[in-house]
């Protein structure tokens, strides 16, 4: 009798939770149709470029910080890969502690140095520091180091939810800023004096620059390159990345939790038995920017995760010399469980291709969920470009 009663209670609770979940989903707005993002005035762009001028050295020193367990993969690798290929600055990938960086939702790398080693080599600090999203916004070592660098005159570039880390460091009081759409309310609660700026992918104010979601690292780095080395250099890098524009235009109203988004995520989470582990082969010289954003995208479907593999456990050098540690030692992977090849694509094209292929494998609603998480204004690509 007690067992039957217990089962009834469990079933009743599950039914109630499901009903509440369905009611919540239907209370959400439908998918918006926001139209085109408003243009950016030349005066505003010029002010952004002026705010990002190198504060110390003619050839700037740029440090990208990560905590060893849980730094966002694209936030960390995209700035590194883009800046390294330009050769307009010295770029260093850092970790708070010795050992590898386990990035999320995929990949692990060997940093160039720890923050302690960096401080010993560069006591005057960096010109710029890049702060990615981290699994902890309050890591003591990271916060102390970020405050110290800002105090030495470094310009802080906080990307995506890394803006929350900058807020915890006390760098956003009475500043204009933006962040990933999902964390706007949380950031406002944490930093009541912050002035949130909508409809901008990039915002700079008094020694700190902030961005919207994950994909905004690309226009942010191009803007920084333009500020350091001029428009022509930035245009050349943009062509290499597969971009034609990179200004701050953005339509914030296009990114929010909608009925379709919530229903798709909930359905995928509940279907826990439908999980793919997709392999990416590490090859020496591969573009770490494309690798990061493709692995990131395929790991955000709620249907798949990605792992890297190589023929040995040795780290593999990327295009820009970052050492990437394989998750598995293997010489092959089942064809149906391989992430589709992307080595022949420029990074922006690789992302568009990945979203197309995610849609082909799991359905377009899941591709839209991924683009929403990346806060990426998805570009529709002709089918023949994705073959």
C-alpha positions as CSV (number, residue, x, y, z in Angstrom):
1,X,0.0,0.0,0.0
2,X,2.8,2.4,0.9
3,X,4.7,1.6,-2.3
4,X,1.5,2.3,-4.4
5,X,1.0,5.6,-2.5
6,X,4.6,6.6,-3.1
7,X,4.3,5.8,-6.8
8,X,1.1,7.9,-7.0
9,X,2.8,10.8,-5.3
10,X,5.8,10.6,-7.7
11,X,3.5,10.5,-10.8
12,X,1.3,13.3,-9.5
13,X,4.4,15.4,-8.8
14,X,5.8,14.7,-12.2
15,X,2.5,15.6,-13.8
16,X,2.3,18.8,-11.8
17,X,5.9,19.8,-12.8
18,X,5.2,19.1,-16.4
19,X,2.0,21.2,-16.3
20,X,3.9,24.0,-14.6
21,X,6.6,23.7,-17.3
22,X,4.1,23.8,-20.1
23,X,2.3,26.8,-18.6
24,X,5.6,28.6,-18.2
25,X,6.6,27.9,-21.8
26,X,3.3,29.3,-23.1
27,X,3.7,32.4,-21.0
28,X,6.9,33.2,-22.9
29,X,6.9,35.5,-25.9
30,X,6.8,34.2,-29.5
31,X,10.0,34.4,-31.6
32,X,10.5,38.1,-32.3
33,X,10.9,39.6,-35.8
34,X,13.1,42.6,-34.9
35,X,14.1,43.6,-38.3
36,X,17.5,45.1,-39.2
37,X,19.9,46.4,-36.5
38,X,20.2,50.1,-36.5
39,X,23.3,51.6,-38.1
40,X,26.2,53.0,-36.1
41,X,27.1,56.7,-36.5
42,X,30.7,57.4,-37.6
43,X,31.2,59.6,-34.5
44,X,30.4,56.7,-32.2
45,X,32.7,54.4,-34.0
46,X,35.5,56.9,-33.9
47,X,35.0,57.3,-30.1
48,X,35.2,53.6,-29.7
49,X,38.5,53.4,-31.6
50,X,39.9,56.3,-29.6
51,X,39.0,54.6,-26.3
52,X,40.9,51.5,-27.4
53,X,44.2,53.1,-28.4
54,X,47.2,51.4,-26.9
55,X,47.7,53.0,-23.4
56,X,51.4,52.2,-22.9
57,X,53.5,50.5,-25.6
58,X,53.9,51.2,-29.3
59,X,53.6,47.4,-29.8
60,X,51.0,46.5,-27.2
61,X,51.1,43.5,-24.8
62,X,47.8,41.7,-24.6
63,X,47.1,39.0,-22.0
64,X,44.1,36.7,-22.0
65,X,43.2,35.3,-18.6
66,X,41.4,32.0,-17.8
67,X,40.7,29.9,-14.8
68,X,41.9,26.3,-15.1
69,X,38.5,24.7,-14.6
70,X,35.8,26.2,-16.7
71,X,36.7,29.1,-19.0
72,X,34.5,29.6,-22.1
73,X,36.2,28.1,-25.1
74,X,35.3,30.7,-27.8
75,X,35.8,33.6,-25.4
76,X,39.4,32.4,-24.8
77,X,40.6,31.0,-28.1
78,X,38.9,33.4,-30.5
79,X,40.7,36.5,-29.2
80,X,44.0,34.6,-29.0
81,X,43.8,33.2,-32.5
82,X,42.6,36.5,-34.1
83,X,45.2,38.7,-32.4
84,X,48.1,36.3,-32.9
85,X,47.6,36.1,-36.7
86,X,47.8,39.9,-37.0
87,X,51.3,40.3,-35.5
88,X,50.4,43.8,-34.3
89,X,50.8,42.9,-30.6
90,X,52.4,40.4,-28.3
91,X,49.7,38.0,-27.1
92,X,49.9,35.7,-24.1
93,X,47.4,33.1,-23.0
94,X,47.3,32.8,-19.2
95,X,45.9,30.6,-16.5
96,X,45.4,31.4,-12.9
97,X,47.3,28.2,-11.8
98,X,49.8,25.8,-13.3
99,X,48.5,23.0,-15.5
100,X,46.1,22.8,-18.4
101,X,43.0,24.9,-19.0
102,X,39.8,22.8,-19.3
103,X,37.6,25.0,-21.3
104,X,33.8,24.7,-21.6
105,X,31.8,23.3,-23.2
106,X,34.8,21.7,-25.0
107,X,38.6,21.5,-25.5
108,X,41.6,21.7,-23.2
109,X,44.8,23.7,-23.9
110,X,48.2,24.4,-22.4
111,X,48.4,28.1,-21.6
112,X,51.6,30.1,-22.3
113,X,52.1,31.0,-18.6
114,X,50.5,31.5,-15.3
115,X,49.4,34.9,-14.0
116,X,52.3,34.7,-11.5
117,X,54.8,34.1,-14.2
118,X,53.4,36.9,-16.3
119,X,53.7,39.3,-13.4
120,X,57.3,38.3,-12.8
121,X,58.1,39.0,-16.5
122,X,56.0,42.1,-16.9
123,X,55.9,44.0,-13.6
124,X,54.4,47.0,-15.3
125,X,51.4,45.0,-16.5
126,X,49.8,44.5,-19.9
127,X,48.3,47.1,-22.3
128,X,45.1,45.1,-22.6
129,X,43.6,42.1,-20.8
130,X,40.9,40.0,-22.2
131,X,38.4,38.6,-19.6
132,X,36.3,35.6,-20.9
133,X,33.3,34.1,-19.3
134,X,34.2,31.8,-16.5
135,X,32.4,29.1,-14.5
136,X,33.1,31.2,-11.4
137,X,32.6,35.0,-11.5
138,X,34.3,35.3,-8.1
139,X,37.5,33.3,-8.5
140,X,39.8,35.1,-6.0
141,X,43.0,34.8,-8.0
142,X,41.4,36.0,-11.2
143,X,39.7,39.0,-9.5
144,X,42.9,40.1,-7.7
145,X,44.9,39.9,-10.9
146,X,42.3,41.7,-13.0
147,X,42.1,44.5,-10.5
148,X,45.9,44.7,-10.4
149,X,46.2,45.0,-14.1
150,X,43.5,47.7,-14.3
151,X,45.3,49.5,-11.6
152,X,48.5,49.4,-13.7
153,X,46.7,51.1,-16.6
154,X,45.6,48.1,-18.7
155,X,42.4,48.4,-20.8
156,X,40.1,45.6,-19.7
157,X,38.1,43.9,-22.5
158,X,35.4,41.7,-21.0
159,X,33.7,39.5,-23.5
160,X,30.3,37.8,-23.2
161,X,29.6,36.8,-19.5
162,X,33.2,37.8,-18.7
163,X,31.5,41.1,-18.1
164,X,30.1,39.6,-14.9
165,X,33.7,38.9,-13.8
166,X,34.6,42.5,-14.5
167,X,31.6,43.6,-12.4
168,X,32.8,41.4,-9.5
169,X,36.2,43.0,-9.8
170,X,34.5,46.4,-9.2
171,X,35.3,47.8,-12.7
172,X,31.8,48.6,-13.9
173,X,30.6,51.0,-11.2
174,X,28.9,54.0,-13.0
175,X,30.1,52.7,-16.4
176,X,28.2,52.1,-19.6
177,X,28.3,48.4,-20.6
178,X,26.6,45.5,-22.2
179,X,26.8,41.7,-21.8
180,X,25.3,38.4,-23.1
181,X,21.5,38.8,-23.3
182,X,20.9,36.0,-20.7
183,X,22.8,37.8,-18.0
184,X,21.6,41.4,-18.4
185,X,19.3,41.4,-15.4
186,X,21.8,39.5,-13.2
187,X,24.5,42.1,-14.1
188,X,22.2,45.0,-13.3
189,X,21.3,43.5,-9.9
190,X,25.0,42.9,-9.1
191,X,26.1,46.4,-10.3
192,X,23.2,48.8,-9.6
193,X,25.1,51.8,-10.8
194,X,25.8,50.2,-14.2
195,X,24.3,51.9,-17.3
196,X,23.2,49.0,-19.6
197,X,23.5,49.9,-23.3
198,X,21.1,48.0,-25.6
199,X,21.5,47.5,-29.4
200,X,25.3,47.5,-29.3
201,X,27.6,44.5,-29.6
202,X,30.5,46.5,-28.2
203,X,30.6,49.3,-25.6
204,X,33.7,51.1,-24.3
205,X,33.8,53.4,-21.2
206,X,36.7,54.7,-19.2
207,X,39.2,51.9,-19.5
208,X,36.9,49.0,-20.0
209,X,35.2,47.5,-23.1
210,X,32.4,45.0,-22.9
211,X,30.6,42.9,-25.5
212,X,27.4,41.0,-25.9
213,X,27.4,37.2,-26.4
214,X,30.0,34.7,-27.4
215,X,30.2,35.5,-31.1
216,X,30.9,39.2,-30.3
217,X,34.6,38.3,-29.7
218,X,35.1,38.5,-33.4
219,X,34.0,42.1,-34.1
220,X,35.5,43.2,-30.7
221,X,39.0,41.9,-31.8
222,X,38.7,43.5,-35.2
223,X,37.8,46.8,-33.6
224,X,40.8,46.5,-31.3
225,X,43.1,45.7,-34.3
226,X,41.7,48.7,-36.1
227,X,42.5,50.9,-33.1
228,X,46.0,49.5,-32.9
229,X,47.0,49.2,-36.5
230,X,44.5,51.0,-38.7
231,X,41.5,50.2,-40.9
232,X,43.5,48.5,-43.7
233,X,45.0,46.0,-41.3
234,X,41.6,45.2,-39.8
235,X,40.1,44.8,-43.2
236,X,42.8,42.3,-44.2
237,X,42.2,40.3,-41.0
238,X,38.4,40.5,-41.5
239,X,38.8,39.0,-45.0
240,X,40.9,36.2,-43.5
241,X,38.1,35.5,-41.0
242,X,35.3,35.6,-43.6
243,X,33.7,38.9,-42.5
244,X,32.8,42.0,-44.4
245,X,31.7,44.2,-41.5
246,X,32.5,44.3,-37.8
247,X,31.0,47.4,-36.2
248,X,28.9,47.6,-33.0
249,X,25.5,47.2,-34.6
250,X,23.2,44.8,-32.9
251,X,19.5,44.2,-32.3
252,X,19.1,43.2,-28.6
253,X,15.4,42.5,-29.0
254,X,16.2,39.5,-31.2
255,X,17.8,37.6,-28.3
256,X,15.6,36.4,-25.5
257,X,14.0,33.2,-24.1
258,X,11.0,32.5,-26.4
259,X,8.4,29.7,-26.4
260,X,10.3,27.9,-29.2
261,X,13.6,28.2,-27.4
262,X,12.4,26.9,-24.1
263,X,10.3,24.1,-25.6
264,X,13.3,22.9,-27.7
265,X,15.7,23.0,-24.8
266,X,13.3,21.3,-22.5
267,X,12.5,18.6,-25.0
268,X,16.2,17.9,-25.6
269,X,17.1,17.8,-21.9
270,X,14.3,15.3,-21.2
271,X,15.3,13.1,-24.1
272,X,18.5,12.2,-22.3
273,X,18.9,8.9,-24.1
274,X,19.4,10.8,-27.4
275,X,23.0,11.9,-27.0
276,X,25.8,12.0,-29.5
277,X,29.4,12.2,-28.7
278,X,31.0,13.8,-31.7
279,X,34.7,13.6,-32.5
280,X,37.0,16.3,-33.9
281,X,40.4,15.2,-35.0
282,X,43.2,17.5,-33.9
283,X,45.6,18.3,-36.8
284,X,48.8,20.3,-36.4
285,X,48.3,23.8,-37.7
286,X,44.5,23.8,-37.5
287,X,42.9,27.2,-37.0
288,X,42.1,27.5,-33.3
289,X,39.4,30.1,-34.0
290,X,37.4,27.8,-36.3
291,X,38.0,24.9,-34.0
292,X,36.7,26.8,-30.9
293,X,33.6,28.1,-32.5
294,X,32.7,24.8,-34.2
295,X,33.3,22.7,-31.1
296,X,31.3,25.3,-29.1
297,X,28.3,25.3,-31.5
298,X,28.1,21.4,-31.6
299,X,28.3,21.3,-27.8
300,X,25.3,23.6,-27.3
301,X,22.6,21.6,-29.0
302,X,21.5,19.7,-25.9
303,X,21.8,16.7,-28.2
304,X,25.5,16.4,-28.6
305,X,28.9,17.0,-27.1
306,X,32.3,17.2,-28.7
307,X,35.6,15.5,-27.9
308,X,38.9,15.9,-29.6
309,X,41.1,13.0,-30.6
310,X,44.6,12.4,-32.0
311,X,46.9,9.5,-32.6
312,X,48.9,10.2,-29.4
313,X,48.3,11.9,-26.1
314,X,50.8,14.7,-27.0
315,X,49.4,18.2,-27.4
316,X,48.9,19.4,-30.9
317,X,50.1,22.9,-32.0
318,X,47.4,25.1,-33.5
319,X,47.9,27.6,-36.3
320,X,49.0,30.3,-33.8
321,X,51.1,28.0,-31.7
322,X,48.7,27.2,-28.9
323,X,49.0,23.6,-27.7
324,X,45.7,21.7,-27.7
325,X,45.5,18.6,-25.6
326,X,43.4,15.7,-27.1
327,X,40.6,14.3,-25.0
328,X,41.0,10.8,-26.5
329,X,43.9,8.8,-28.2
330,X,42.5,7.3,-31.4
331,X,43.4,6.9,-35.0
332,X,39.9,7.0,-36.3
333,X,36.3,7.8,-35.3
334,X,33.0,6.5,-36.6
335,X,32.0,8.5,-39.7
336,X,28.5,9.1,-38.4
337,X,29.9,10.5,-35.1
338,X,32.4,12.9,-36.6
339,X,31.9,16.7,-36.6
340,X,31.7,17.6,-40.3
341,X,35.0,18.9,-41.7
342,X,35.6,22.6,-41.4
343,X,39.3,23.0,-42.1
344,X,38.7,24.6,-45.5
345,X,36.4,27.3,-44.1
346,X,37.2,30.7,-42.8
347,X,36.1,31.0,-39.1
348,X,32.9,33.0,-39.8
349,X,32.0,30.6,-42.7
350,X,32.8,27.7,-40.4
351,X,30.2,28.9,-37.9
352,X,27.5,29.4,-40.6
353,X,28.3,26.0,-41.9
354,X,28.1,24.4,-38.5
355,X,24.7,26.0,-37.8
356,X,23.5,24.7,-41.2
357,X,24.7,21.2,-40.5
358,X,23.3,21.2,-36.9
359,X,19.9,22.1,-38.5
360,X,20.3,19.3,-41.1
361,X,21.1,16.7,-38.3
362,X,18.8,17.8,-35.5
363,X,16.3,20.3,-37.0
364,X,16.4,24.0,-37.6
365,X,14.9,24.8,-34.2
366,X,18.0,23.3,-32.5
367,X,20.2,25.4,-34.8
368,X,18.3,28.4,-33.7
369,X,18.8,27.5,-30.1
370,X,22.6,27.3,-30.7
371,X,22.7,30.7,-32.5
372,X,20.6,32.2,-29.6
373,X,23.2,31.0,-27.1
374,X,26.0,32.3,-29.1
375,X,24.1,35.6,-29.5
376,X,24.9,35.3,-33.2
377,X,22.8,37.1,-35.8
378,X,22.5,34.0,-37.9
379,X,23.2,34.4,-41.6
380,X,21.3,32.2,-44.0
381,X,23.8,30.5,-46.3
382,X,22.9,29.0,-49.7
383,X,22.7,25.2,-49.5
384,X,25.5,24.7,-52.0
385,X,28.0,26.5,-49.8
386,X,27.4,23.9,-47.0
387,X,28.1,20.8,-49.0
